Each structure stands twice: as structure tokens, then as C-alpha cells.
Amino acid sequence: MGNISSRRERVQFESADNECLICLENISSQCFVQCIICKILLHTECESMSRLVTNRQYCLCPHCQQVGTLGGVSSTNVILN
């Protein structure tokens, strides 16, 4: 198993989708986390704090509960309305 970079795409999210599922605040930061299955968005800090509080060493989507499906997204490839 190795790390594979996927091709970069510009993705546009509607304003209703800009809400962090953990803190329910608007996501306006440069980097955030997105689930590759259910496409929810989280603040990077919220996801990190969630793992710290629960003492997890792996990422777990708070919505679909799938392990290893969260990935960081840079706003240079995403347009947040």
C-alpha cells in the first residue's frame, strides 16, 4: 500500500455546505477536512480535537462513521460560496 495523489479538481460548494459538522460554525479557513464518502466538511482543528478528546489514533467520519475516509482539502482547489 502506498500513497497515491489523486488528480486535483476545482470543486464548488453551496453556502449551506460550508458548515462544520462538529461545531456547526461556518468554514472559512484556508484548509479543512472532507469525508470522501459522504462529502461532509469539518474544520481541521475540530477534527484534530475530536481525535484528541476520544484518544483515537485514526480518523473517523462523525457522519457516516467510516474509518480512514477523512482527507485535508486546501482552499486553493475549492471555491466556498
C-alpha positions in Angstrom: 0.0 0.0 0.0 1.3 3.4 -0.9 0.2 7.0 -1.0 -1.4 8.0 -4.3 -2.1 11.6 -5.1 -5.5 12.0 -6.8 -5.9 14.5 -9.6 -6.8 18.0 -8.4 -10.2 19.4 -9.3 -11.9 22.7 -8.5 -15.0 21.9 -6.5 -17.7 24.4 -5.7 -19.7 24.0 -2.5 -23.1 25.7 -1.9 -23.2 28.0 1.1 -25.3 25.6 3.2 -22.5 23.0 2.9 -19.9 25.4 4.4 -20.9 24.4 8.0 -18.6 22.2 10.2 -20.5 19.1 11.3 -18.8 19.2 14.7 -19.0 22.8 15.9 -21.8 23.9 13.4 -19.9 27.1 12.5 -19.2 28.4 9.0 -16.0 27.1 7.4 -14.0 30.0 6.1 -10.4 28.8 6.8 -7.8 28.0 4.2 -7.7 24.3 5.0 -10.5 21.9 6.1 -11.3 18.2 6.2 -13.8 16.4 4.0 -15.1 12.9 4.0 -14.6 11.2 0.7 -17.8 9.1 1.1 -20.5 11.5 2.5 -18.7 14.8 1.5 -19.3 16.5 4.9 -16.9 19.3 5.9 -15.1 19.8 9.2 -12.6 22.4 10.5 -9.2 20.9 10.6 -9.0 22.0 14.3 -12.3 20.4 15.2 -11.3 17.0 13.7 -8.0 17.1 15.5 -9.6 18.0 18.8 -12.2 15.2 18.3 -9.4 12.6 17.9 -7.6 14.0 20.9 -10.6 14.0 23.2 -11.6 10.5 22.3 -7.9 9.3 22.3 -8.3 7.9 18.7 -5.2 7.4 16.6 -7.2 7.2 13.4 -9.7 9.4 11.6 -13.4 8.5 11.8 -16.1 10.4 10.0 -18.6 11.7 12.5 -21.4 11.4 10.0 -21.1 8.1 8.1 -18.8 6.5 10.8 -16.3 5.2 8.2 -12.7 4.8 9.2 -10.0 6.5 7.1 -12.3 8.5 4.9 -11.3 12.0 6.0 -8.8 14.0 4.0 -7.5 17.5 4.1 -8.6 19.9 1.4 -6.8 23.2 0.6 -9.0 26.1 -0.4 -6.7 26.7 -3.4 -8.6 23.9 -5.1 -12.1 24.6 -3.7 -14.4 27.6 -4.1 -16.5 28.2 -1.0 -19.6 30.4 -1.8 
